[in-house]
């Protein structure tokens, strides 16, 4: 089919209005298909871009959390070490005996 056929020149259409309506409907169908295809491509692009950004954010967050966890564990370890040293020196200064003697007194041996 050519444009002449749409005009009704060679297709032997008696009514040129019918050919014009066909041409308009074909144009609208092609336009709708182009819009749908462009929307699908745009949606795909947005989804792929968002997925990449989220993957990058997850990696960054994971490294940040690992670093913070290591810092917290280190702080807890230092606090426990300080508490144990304080406990040893405190029991020695109060009783004048080493800490293992205190444990022997508790058990009765």
Order of alpha helices (4+ residues) and beta strands (2+ residues): alpha-alpha-alpha
